Amino acid sequence: MKKGALVISLDFELVWGLFDHIDINDTVSYFNNTLESIPQIISIFEKNNIQATWATVGMLFNENWEEWHSNIPDSIPTYNKVELNPYEYGKKHQKSGLDQLFFAPDLIKTIQSAKGQEIGTHTYSHYYCLEKGQTKAQFEADINQAMKMAQKFNIDLKSLVFPRNQFNEDYLEICAHKGIETVRTNPNFWYWDTTKKETFAVKLARTGDAYLSFGKKSYEANSLTLDKVICQPASRFLRPQHSLGVLNASRLNRINNEMIQAAANGEVYHLWWHPHNFGGDVVGSIKTLQAIVETFKYCSNTYGMESLTMKQLRDSFLGT
């Protein structure tokens, strides 16, 4: 692939991705803002021919709690940390009256029908592949359920993002066996190594990386790893809006400059975030996204940079 490529992946999870860190009653407006922002994101993508992969938690495909209960796999993750169990959390909150934060079938259909958007998987239950206590068999059962839910929407899942970036190379064989063709891996920097303990230094480095230059983020397409599936590293996480405008400007400058460099060198630049990252400041987040899109348009017009989904990048790499 001679042209540079912008790949965007979004980890679409709502409450299922955060429940062990939040009090749901304190975050209702935050997630409602998220639901408000998603159609705006889709509109920007469509108007500007931006392709994107929405790595979607399978539980969001359910219509209601009755369907959710009927779709609990026979084998569920047995994490040592019981607070990570999504099934127990769901049972405790099924009468919360906040179904819109747990299920999003109509929104998934909207994404599915939008031009250039790929529905990928973020596993069925936001499965943690590096947590102690869970097993390969449980992961396989989880992926089976994710695919079953997607097939009801006539979606053939080909791209996967491991929840919380817990990339587990040992699970790639299962992914390949189930028809997953490509997965997102972590940036190639020590502070993104999720197999090691998340220390204060790691957290500090990840935060600082959004605003300072910690090394080259783009890469040549021919450097992608082909094992059982195509492994494509993320380049940068689009952090949420900050209360300080100067930090927002610095973050945006980093992304824009890195994208231009990738375009000029004919390299891949993979940007990712969670839709709920827009929930704290929808207006500011949308403005930032529009600015990023304008930079991409410059890169496209000047250097021929393409916008690709994860699946499309995989196909380009293999020449299919």
C-alpha positions as a printed NumPy array, in Angstrom:
array([[  0.   ,   0.   ,   0.   ],
       [  1.846,   3.068,  -1.297],
       [ -0.577,   5.701,  -0.062],
       [ -0.829,   6.686,   3.579],
       [ -3.924,   5.599,   5.461],
       [ -5.976,   6.958,   8.332],
       [ -7.624,   4.153,  10.266],
       [-10.195,   5.066,  12.918],
       [-11.545,   2.546,  15.411],
       [-14.062,   3.278,  18.152],
       [-14.616,   1.085,  21.201],
       [-18.414,   1.211,  21.488],
       [-19.375,  -0.097,  24.913],
       [-21.502,   2.338,  27.004],
       [-21.928,   1.135,  30.612],
       [-20.479,  -2.311,  29.868],
       [-17.017,  -0.826,  29.543],
       [-17.011,   1.247,  32.723],
       [-19.345,  -0.289,  35.287],
       [-16.568,  -1.335,  37.676],
       [-15.301,   2.264,  37.806],
       [-18.522,   4.247,  38.16 ],
       [-21.726,   4.763,  40.076],
       [-24.249,   4.55 ,  37.263],
       [-26.558,   7.097,  38.907],
       [-23.797,   9.697,  38.684],
       [-23.189,   9.124,  34.982],
       [-26.653,   9.137,  33.41 ],
       [-26.21 ,  12.538,  31.762],
       [-22.698,  11.55 ,  30.656],
       [-23.978,   8.504,  28.797],
       [-27.036,  10.336,  27.475],
       [-24.605,  12.9  ,  26.055],
       [-22.71 ,  10.006,  24.501],
       [-25.879,   8.766,  22.809],
       [-26.476,  12.302,  21.541],
       [-22.953,  12.564,  20.12 ],
       [-22.886,   9.299,  18.162],
       [-25.275,  10.408,  15.378],
       [-23.173,  13.577,  15.05 ],
       [-20.008,  11.489,  14.692],
       [-21.686,   9.338,  12.049],
       [-22.854,  12.435,  10.163],
       [-19.325,  13.893,  10.099],
       [-17.932,  10.584,   8.883],
       [-20.501,  10.244,   6.105],
       [-20.213,  13.844,   4.878],
       [-16.44 ,  13.557,   4.646],
       [-16.112,   9.987,   3.384],
       [-14.434,   8.819,   6.582],
       [-14.39 ,   5.043,   7.009],
       [-14.354,   3.763,  10.585],
       [-14.566,   0.527,  12.54 ],
       [-17.007,   0.451,  15.463],
       [-15.773,  -2.302,  17.78 ],
       [-19.078,  -2.988,  19.51 ],
       [-19.755,  -4.848,  22.746],
       [-22.117,  -7.679,  21.859],
       [-24.441,  -7.063,  24.805],
       [-25.487,  -3.787,  23.163],
       [-27.221,  -5.783,  20.399],
       [-29.885,  -6.977,  22.857],
       [-33.278,  -5.284,  22.789],
       [-34.03 ,  -5.594,  26.503],
       [-33.233,  -7.484,  29.7  ],
       [-35.368, -10.447,  28.732],
       [-33.293, -10.994,  25.602],
       [-30.098, -10.287,  27.552],
       [-30.928, -13.087,  30.02 ],
       [-31.689, -15.505,  27.185],
       [-28.285, -14.801,  25.638],
       [-26.077, -15.486,  28.642],
       [-23.546, -18.089,  27.44 ],
       [-23.296, -21.417,  29.231],
       [-19.662, -20.612,  30.015],
       [-19.025, -17.124,  31.406],
       [-15.74 , -15.579,  32.612],
       [-14.673, -16.585,  36.127],
       [-12.519, -13.565,  36.926],
       [-10.741, -13.622,  40.266],
       [-11.89 , -10.014,  40.611],
       [-15.605, -10.566,  41.077],
       [-16.319,  -6.878,  40.525],
       [-15.531,  -7.412,  36.826],
       [-18.441,  -9.828,  36.316],
       [-20.827,  -8.114,  33.853],
       [-23.535, -10.706,  34.347],
       [-23.847, -10.031,  38.062],
       [-23.759,  -6.304,  37.4  ],
       [-26.499,  -6.602,  34.818],
       [-28.739,  -8.6  ,  37.128],
       [-28.319,  -5.976,  39.853],
       [-29.239,  -3.101,  37.54 ],
       [-31.937,  -4.603,  35.341],
       [-34.61 ,  -2.618,  37.175],
       [-32.704,   0.664,  37.087],
       [-34.895,   2.089,  34.333],
       [-31.752,   2.98 ,  32.384],
       [-32.036,   0.472,  29.559],
       [-30.684,   3.012,  27.033],
       [-27.295,   2.77 ,  28.746],
       [-27.162,  -1.025,  28.422],
       [-28.695,  -1.744,  25.006],
       [-28.41 ,   0.056,  21.665],
       [-29.791,  -2.099,  18.812],
       [-31.303,   0.852,  16.938],
       [-28.077,   2.822,  17.178],
       [-26.13 ,  -0.177,  15.902],
       [-28.491,  -0.349,  12.92 ],
       [-27.878,   3.345,  12.278],
       [-24.12 ,   2.771,  12.241],
       [-24.556,  -0.312,  10.088],
       [-26.553,   1.609,   7.481],
       [-24.135,   4.555,   7.366],
       [-21.759,   4.744,   4.413],
       [-18.277,   3.377,   5.03 ],
       [-18.824,   2.169,   8.589],
       [-17.708,  -1.294,   9.711],
       [-19.224,  -3.032,  12.722],
       [-16.478,  -4.964,  14.475],
       [-16.512,  -6.66 ,  17.851],
       [-15.345,  -5.625,  21.3  ],
       [-16.282,  -9.161,  22.441],
       [-19.744,  -9.993,  23.758],
       [-19.318,  -9.06 ,  27.425],
       [-16.351,  -6.657,  27.254],
       [-14.195,  -9.685,  27.991],
       [-10.856,  -9.194,  29.762],
       [ -8.353, -11.52 ,  28.129],
       [ -5.505, -10.967,  30.596],
       [ -7.444, -11.158,  33.854],
       [ -6.687, -14.029,  36.185],
       [ -9.374, -16.669,  36.493],
       [-10.792, -16.594,  32.968],
       [ -9.991, -19.277,  30.386],
       [ -9.652, -19.762,  26.651],
       [-12.842, -21.818,  26.593],
       [-14.735, -18.957,  28.233],
       [-13.31 , -16.491,  25.709],
       [-14.392, -18.752,  22.855],
       [-17.914, -18.968,  24.281],
       [-17.962, -15.185,  24.526],
       [-16.884, -14.72 ,  20.899],
       [-19.44 , -17.293,  19.783],
       [-22.165, -15.236,  21.437],
       [-20.881, -11.981,  19.927],
       [-21.038, -13.537,  16.47 ],
       [-24.473, -14.972,  17.094],
       [-25.809, -11.533,  18.02 ],
       [-24.162,  -9.861,  15.019],
       [-25.536, -12.456,  12.62 ],
       [-29.076, -11.482,  13.67 ],
       [-28.231,  -8.082,  12.184],
       [-26.69 ,  -9.688,   9.085],
       [-23.248,  -8.594,  10.249],
       [-20.226, -10.8  ,   9.628],
       [-17.64 ,  -9.799,  12.229],
       [-14.109,  -9.54 ,  10.835],
       [-12.342,  -7.03 ,  13.129],
       [-11.79 ,  -7.251,  16.86 ],
       [-10.535,  -4.881,  19.544],
       [ -9.584,  -6.415,  22.887],
       [-11.357,  -4.615,  25.771],
       [ -9.082,  -2.374,  27.836],
       [ -6.391,  -3.169,  25.285],
       [ -5.758,  -6.519,  26.998],
       [ -4.179,  -8.006,  23.911],
       [ -3.565, -11.713,  24.422],
       [ -1.566, -13.357,  21.675],
       [ -2.611, -16.795,  22.925],
       [ -6.207, -16.023,  21.912],
       [ -5.457, -15.173,  18.276],
       [ -5.91 , -18.782,  17.192],
       [ -9.474, -18.715,  18.534],
       [-10.106, -15.433,  16.731],
       [ -8.844, -16.871,  13.45 ],
       [-10.897, -20.036,  13.887],
       [-14.036, -17.931,  14.363],
       [-13.407, -15.899,  11.231],
       [-11.854, -12.787,  12.774],
       [ -9.339, -11.488,  10.236],
       [ -7.715,  -8.562,  12.03 ],
       [ -7.263,  -7.243,  15.56 ],
       [ -6.039,  -3.961,  16.97 ],
       [ -2.939,  -4.2  ,  19.103],
       [ -1.383,  -1.635,  21.396],
       [  1.033,   1.132,  20.392],
       [  4.635,  -0.04 ,  20.328],
       [  5.713,   1.821,  23.462],
       [  6.547,   0.468,  26.917],
       [  3.72 ,   2.362,  28.604],
       [  1.135,   0.562,  26.467],
       [  2.273,  -2.923,  27.496],
       [ -0.88 ,  -4.241,  29.178],
       [  0.808,  -7.485,  30.203],
       [  2.647,  -5.53 ,  32.905],
       [  1.362,  -3.796,  36.019],
       [ -0.174,  -0.371,  35.461],
       [  2.059,   1.784,  37.654],
       [  1.862,   5.518,  38.304],
       [  4.707,   6.008,  35.82 ],
       [  2.734,   4.143,  33.146],
       [ -0.382,   6.254,  33.736],
       [  1.68 ,   9.433,  33.697],
       [  3.394,   8.467,  30.452],
       [  0.118,   7.598,  28.728],
       [ -1.381,  10.934,  29.749],
       [  1.702,  12.903,  28.758],
       [  1.834,  11.113,  25.419],
       [ -1.372,  12.889,  24.393],
       [  0.248,  16.306,  24.659],
       [  3.995,  15.729,  24.131],
       [  6.035,  14.007,  21.451],
       [  7.118,  10.596,  22.761],
       [  8.2  ,   9.124,  19.46 ],
       [  6.883,   8.302,  16.016],
       [  3.317,   6.982,  15.98 ],
       [  2.706,   6.029,  12.343],
       [  4.14 ,   2.95 ,  10.631],
       [  4.564,   1.326,   7.241],
       [  1.805,  -1.025,   6.186],
       [  4.341,  -3.725,   5.317],
       [  5.369,  -3.8  ,   8.986],
       [  2.   ,  -5.243,  10.003],
       [  2.219,  -8.61 ,  11.708],
       [  0.625, -11.56 ,   9.948],
       [  0.303, -14.528,  12.262],
       [ -3.062, -16.176,  12.628],
       [ -4.739, -12.835,  11.986],
       [ -3.471,  -9.405,  10.89 ],
       [ -2.342,  -7.447,  13.956],
       [ -2.465,  -3.704,  13.423],
       [ -1.092,  -1.397,  16.137],
       [ -2.978,   1.651,  17.312],
       [ -1.107,   4.922,  16.872],
       [ -2.829,   7.297,  19.251],
       [ -5.746,   7.462,  21.672],
       [ -7.878,  10.575,  21.249],
       [ -8.154,  11.611,  24.875],
       [-11.309,  13.378,  26.131],
       [-11.612,  17.139,  26.148],
       [ -9.703,  18.828,  28.965],
       [-10.898,  21.83 ,  30.959],
       [ -7.716,  23.653,  29.923],
       [ -7.87 ,  24.888,  26.351],
       [ -4.106,  24.891,  25.981],
       [ -3.998,  21.136,  26.564],
       [ -6.761,  20.566,  24.042],
       [ -4.828,  22.585,  21.479],
       [ -1.621,  20.664,  22.21 ],
       [ -3.422,  17.327,  21.882],
       [ -4.964,  18.348,  18.555],
       [ -1.645,  19.628,  17.226],
       [  0.011,  16.313,  18.059],
       [ -2.632,  14.388,  16.116],
       [ -2.632,  16.728,  13.134],
       [  1.154,  16.803,  12.837],
       [  1.422,  13.035,  13.184],
       [ -1.244,  12.486,  10.551],
       [  0.468,  14.832,   8.105],
       [  3.779,  13.074,   8.706],
       [  2.12 ,   9.7  ,   8.093],
       [  0.531,  10.963,   4.878],
       [  3.795,  12.439,   3.608],
       [  5.624,   9.162,   4.285],
       [  2.871,   6.9  ,   2.944],
       [  2.299,   5.331,   6.364],
       [ -0.603,   4.164,   8.522],
       [ -1.979,   6.352,  11.297],
       [ -4.491,   4.552,  13.536],
       [ -6.569,   6.799,  15.794],
       [ -8.966,   5.385,  18.366],
       [-11.315,   6.42 ,  21.153],
       [-14.515,   5.433,  22.928],
       [-17.709,   7.232,  21.893],
       [-18.32 ,   7.87 ,  25.59 ],
       [-15.141,   9.976,  25.647],
       [-17.306,  12.645,  23.991],
       [-19.856,  12.506,  26.813],
       [-18.151,  15.053,  29.044],
       [-18.104,  17.806,  26.416],
       [-20.038,  16.988,  23.266],
       [-19.648,  20.414,  21.646],
       [-15.887,  20.593,  22.208],
       [-15.368,  16.973,  21.177],
       [-17.281,  17.399,  17.928],
       [-15.271,  20.516,  17.102],
       [-12.069,  18.559,  17.697],
       [-13.259,  15.748,  15.441],
       [-14.15 ,  18.231,  12.716],
       [-10.661,  19.725,  12.958],
       [ -9.104,  16.254,  12.635],
       [-11.266,  15.55 ,   9.598],
       [-10.141,  18.804,   7.98 ],
       [ -6.526,  17.759,   8.459],
       [ -7.303,  14.395,   6.897],
       [ -8.872,  16.145,   3.892],
       [ -5.665,  18.157,   3.488],
       [ -3.642,  14.94 ,   3.694],
       [ -5.907,  13.281,   1.153],
       [ -5.745,  16.161,  -1.318],
       [ -1.999,  16.745,  -0.884],
       [ -0.587,  13.244,  -0.424],
       [ -3.402,  10.917,  -1.493],
       [ -4.013,   9.608,   2.016],
       [ -6.915,   7.158,   2.25 ],
       [ -9.475,   6.545,   4.97 ],
       [ -9.777,   2.833,   5.754],
       [-11.59 ,   0.592,   8.195],
       [ -9.608,  -2.059,  10.026],
       [-10.932,  -4.658,   7.589],
       [ -9.988,  -2.505,   4.598],
       [ -6.456,  -2.03 ,   5.912],
       [ -6.173,  -5.777,   6.3  ],
       [ -7.388,  -6.311,   2.732],
       [ -4.965,  -3.685,   1.397],
       [ -2.098,  -5.347,   3.232],
       [ -2.908,  -8.703,   1.643],
       [ -3.733,  -7.174,  -1.735],
       [ -7.285,  -8.529,  -1.722]])
